[in-house]
Amino acid sequence: MAGAADERGPGPAAGEQLQQQHAAFQVFPERLAQRKPGQGFLSSFFTNNQKCQLMLLKTLETNPYVKLLLDAMKHSGCAVNKERHFSCEDCNGSVSGGFDASTSQIVLCQNNIRNQAHMNRVVTHELVHAFDHCRAHVNWFTDVRHLACSEVRAANLSGDCSLVNEIFRLHFGLKQHHQTCVRDRAILSILAVRNISKEVAQKAVDEVFESCFNDHEPFGRIPHNKTYARYAHRDFQNRDRYYSNI
């Protein structure tokens, strides 16, 4: 579980599809119902689903992290459609969201996303997975190192480990704290969607950490806050214009 565009090559092999579906159903039970993404506005009035849909819309329209990632996905041939590629659903446990590679959908856990800031982080985090899915052949379920790499990137680039978030978690003051936070968040994310030991998750993260932590695409830098993200988006747009004129 970690989804994006329709413009992709052949899907995963049957065995991998079964693995994907089994893991998805454990954490995201509404995947079993094969419900259509999104619901009508009137049918979800004053429900978690309506609140989720409204927060998602605001995130897509205003958040600089998300706007950059959407532009980068489109530039890579994986344009994102709100109705097709996002689904607000109830989830098990405390999971906030996930990327379902088998359906190319981002699942937003409407019963666990607390507020707009939380929605912003979840959508950004999952769009990093979607971007990775678009630009590379990621073996989400057959190579835990691939998952670990994308989780490192998502924790590093989504704002999960911003100073403000870490202060709220009462985690601060350590040397190289950002790196420590990214590593810890990546391990937690792996354990949330894989039935593996903490030791196996730690080993996978350690093996890929240096290269994946230093892979800042499509931001070109670590966007520590919204101001950094706006600068990164501006630079991405300028870079895109430059190459389109060559």
C-alpha positions as CSV (number, residue, x, y, z in Angstrom):
1,M,0.0,0.0,0.0
2,A,1.7,3.1,-0.7
3,G,-1.2,5.4,-6.2
4,A,-1.3,7.7,-9.0
5,A,-1.8,7.8,-12.7
6,D,-3.7,5.7,-15.2
7,E,-0.8,6.3,-17.7
8,R,1.3,3.4,-16.5
9,G,2.6,0.2,-18.0
10,P,1.3,-3.3,-17.3
11,G,0.0,-3.9,-13.8
12,P,1.7,-6.1,-11.2
13,A,1.7,-9.9,-11.5
14,A,-1.2,-11.9,-10.0
15,G,0.7,-12.9,-6.9
16,E,1.7,-9.4,-6.2
17,Q,-1.8,-8.2,-6.7
18,L,-3.1,-10.6,-4.1
19,Q,-0.5,-9.4,-1.7
20,Q,-1.5,-5.8,-2.3
21,Q,-5.2,-6.5,-1.9
22,H,-4.6,-8.5,1.3
23,A,-2.6,-5.7,2.9
24,A,-4.9,-3.1,1.7
25,F,-8.0,-4.8,3.2
26,Q,-6.4,-5.2,6.6
27,V,-5.7,-1.5,7.0
28,F,-8.3,0.0,4.6
29,P,-11.4,-2.2,5.1
30,E,-13.6,-0.2,2.7
31,R,-11.4,-1.4,-0.1
32,L,-13.3,-4.7,0.2
33,A,-16.6,-3.0,-0.8
34,Q,-15.1,-2.0,-4.1
35,R,-16.9,1.3,-3.7
36,K,-16.5,4.1,-6.2
37,P,-14.1,6.8,-5.3
38,G,-15.8,9.8,-3.7
39,Q,-19.5,10.2,-2.8
40,G,-22.2,12.6,-3.7
41,F,-22.2,15.9,-1.7
42,L,-25.8,15.5,-0.5
43,S,-25.4,11.9,0.6
44,S,-22.5,12.8,2.8
45,F,-23.8,16.0,4.3
46,F,-22.5,16.7,7.8
47,T,-20.4,13.4,7.7
48,N,-16.7,12.6,8.0
49,N,-16.8,12.1,4.3
50,Q,-18.0,15.6,3.5
51,K,-15.4,17.1,5.8
52,C,-12.7,15.0,4.2
53,Q,-13.8,16.1,0.7
54,L,-13.8,19.7,1.6
55,M,-10.4,19.6,3.3
56,L,-9.0,17.7,0.4
57,L,-10.3,20.3,-2.0
58,K,-8.7,23.1,0.0
59,T,-5.4,21.2,0.1
60,L,-5.3,20.6,-3.6
61,E,-6.1,24.3,-4.4
62,T,-3.9,26.0,-1.8
63,N,-1.0,23.9,-0.4
64,P,2.3,24.7,-2.0
65,Y,3.8,21.2,-1.4
66,V,0.8,19.6,-3.1
67,K,0.7,22.1,-6.0
68,L,4.3,21.3,-6.8
69,L,3.7,17.5,-6.6
70,L,0.7,17.8,-8.9
71,D,2.6,19.8,-11.4
72,A,5.5,17.3,-11.3
73,M,3.1,14.3,-11.7
74,K,1.5,16.0,-14.7
75,H,5.0,16.8,-16.2
76,S,5.9,13.1,-15.8
77,G,2.8,11.9,-17.7
78,C,0.7,11.0,-14.6
79,A,-1.8,13.8,-14.3
80,V,-3.9,13.5,-11.1
81,N,-7.7,13.7,-11.0
82,K,-9.4,14.4,-7.7
83,E,-12.4,12.1,-8.3
84,R,-10.3,9.2,-9.8
85,H,-7.2,9.2,-7.6
86,F,-8.4,10.2,-4.1
87,S,-10.9,8.3,-1.9
88,C,-12.1,9.3,1.6
89,E,-12.7,6.2,3.6
90,D,-12.9,4.9,7.2
91,C,-9.7,3.1,8.2
92,N,-8.6,0.7,10.9
93,G,-6.4,1.8,13.8
94,S,-4.7,5.2,13.7
95,V,-3.6,5.1,10.1
96,S,-4.1,8.5,8.4
97,G,-3.8,7.5,4.8
98,G,-2.2,5.3,2.2
99,F,-1.3,4.8,-1.4
100,D,-3.0,1.8,-3.0
101,A,-0.8,0.9,-5.9
102,S,-3.2,-1.8,-7.1
103,T,-5.8,0.9,-7.9
104,S,-3.6,4.0,-8.2
105,Q,-5.6,5.7,-5.5
106,I,-4.6,7.7,-2.4
107,V,-6.8,6.6,0.5
108,L,-7.6,9.4,3.0
109,C,-8.7,8.1,6.4
110,Q,-11.7,10.3,7.1
111,N,-12.1,9.0,10.6
112,N,-8.5,9.8,11.6
113,I,-7.6,13.0,9.8
114,R,-8.1,15.6,12.5
115,N,-7.8,19.0,10.8
116,Q,-6.7,20.9,7.7
117,A,-3.0,20.9,8.6
118,H,-3.2,17.1,9.1
119,M,-4.9,16.7,5.7
120,N,-2.1,18.8,4.1
121,R,0.6,16.5,5.5
122,V,-1.2,13.3,4.6
123,V,-1.9,14.3,1.0
124,T,1.7,15.5,0.5
125,H,3.1,12.3,2.1
126,E,0.9,10.1,-0.2
127,L,1.6,12.2,-3.3
128,V,5.3,11.6,-2.8
129,H,4.5,7.8,-3.0
130,A,2.4,8.5,-6.1
131,F,5.2,10.5,-7.7
132,D,7.7,7.6,-7.0
133,H,5.1,5.1,-8.4
134,C,4.9,7.3,-11.6
135,R,8.6,7.8,-12.2
136,A,10.0,4.3,-11.4
137,H,9.0,0.7,-11.2
138,V,8.5,0.4,-7.4
139,N,8.2,-3.1,-6.1
140,W,6.0,-2.1,-3.2
141,F,5.3,-5.6,-1.9
142,T,8.2,-7.7,-3.1
143,D,11.1,-5.5,-2.0
144,V,10.8,-3.8,1.3
145,R,13.8,-1.6,0.5
146,H,11.7,0.0,-2.3
147,L,9.0,0.8,0.2
148,A,11.6,2.0,2.7
149,C,13.1,4.4,0.2
150,S,9.7,6.0,-0.6
151,E,8.8,6.2,3.1
152,V,12.1,8.0,3.8
153,R,11.4,10.4,0.9
154,A,7.8,11.0,2.1
155,A,8.9,11.7,5.7
156,N,11.7,14.0,4.5
157,L,9.7,16.0,1.9
158,S,6.2,16.2,3.3
159,G,6.7,18.3,6.4
160,D,6.2,15.3,8.7
161,C,9.4,16.2,10.4
162,S,9.1,20.0,10.5
163,L,10.2,21.7,13.7
164,V,6.6,22.7,14.6
165,N,5.4,19.1,14.3
166,E,8.3,17.7,16.3
167,I,7.7,20.3,19.1
168,F,4.1,19.1,19.3
169,R,5.4,15.6,19.6
170,L,7.8,16.8,22.4
171,H,10.8,15.7,20.2
172,F,13.4,18.3,19.8
173,G,16.9,19.4,20.7
174,L,18.9,16.4,19.3
175,K,21.8,16.7,17.0
176,Q,20.8,15.8,13.4
177,H,17.3,15.7,14.6
178,H,15.7,16.0,11.2
179,Q,17.5,12.9,10.0
180,T,16.5,11.0,13.2
181,C,12.8,12.0,12.7
182,V,12.8,10.9,9.1
183,R,14.3,7.6,9.9
184,D,11.9,7.0,12.8
185,R,8.8,8.1,10.8
186,A,9.8,5.9,7.9
187,I,10.1,2.8,10.1
188,L,6.7,3.5,11.7
189,S,5.1,3.9,8.3
190,I,6.5,0.6,7.1
191,L,5.3,-1.2,10.2
192,A,1.8,0.2,9.7
193,V,1.4,-1.5,6.4
194,R,3.7,-4.6,6.6
195,N,3.5,-7.6,8.8
196,I,7.3,-7.6,9.5
197,S,9.4,-7.1,12.6
198,K,10.8,-3.8,13.6
199,E,14.3,-5.1,13.1
200,V,13.6,-5.9,9.5
201,A,12.0,-2.5,8.9
202,Q,15.0,-0.8,10.6
203,K,17.5,-2.7,8.4
204,A,15.6,-1.8,5.2
205,V,15.6,1.9,6.1
206,D,19.3,1.9,7.1
207,E,20.3,0.2,3.8
208,V,18.6,2.9,1.7
209,F,18.7,5.9,4.0
210,E,21.6,7.9,2.6
211,S,20.7,7.8,-1.1
212,C,16.9,8.2,-0.5
213,F,17.3,11.0,2.1
214,N,19.4,12.9,-0.4
215,D,16.8,12.4,-3.3
216,H,14.8,15.6,-3.1
217,E,12.9,15.3,-6.4
218,P,10.7,17.0,-7.4
219,F,11.4,19.7,-4.8
220,G,15.1,20.1,-5.5
221,R,15.6,20.8,-1.7
222,I,14.1,19.8,1.6
223,P,11.0,22.0,2.0
224,H,11.2,22.6,5.7
225,N,8.1,24.9,5.6
226,K,5.6,26.4,3.2
227,T,7.9,29.2,2.3
228,Y,10.6,26.7,1.2
229,A,7.8,24.8,-0.7
230,R,6.7,28.0,-2.5
231,Y,10.3,28.7,-3.6
232,A,10.7,25.1,-4.7
233,H,7.4,25.3,-6.7
234,R,8.6,28.5,-8.4
235,D,11.9,27.0,-9.3
236,F,10.2,23.9,-10.7
237,Q,8.0,26.0,-12.9
238,N,11.0,28.0,-14.1
239,R,13.0,24.9,-14.8
240,D,10.1,23.4,-16.7
241,R,9.7,26.5,-18.8
242,Y,13.5,26.5,-19.5
243,Y,13.6,23.0,-20.7
244,S,10.5,23.4,-22.8
245,N,12.2,26.2,-24.7
246,I,15.4,24.3,-25.5
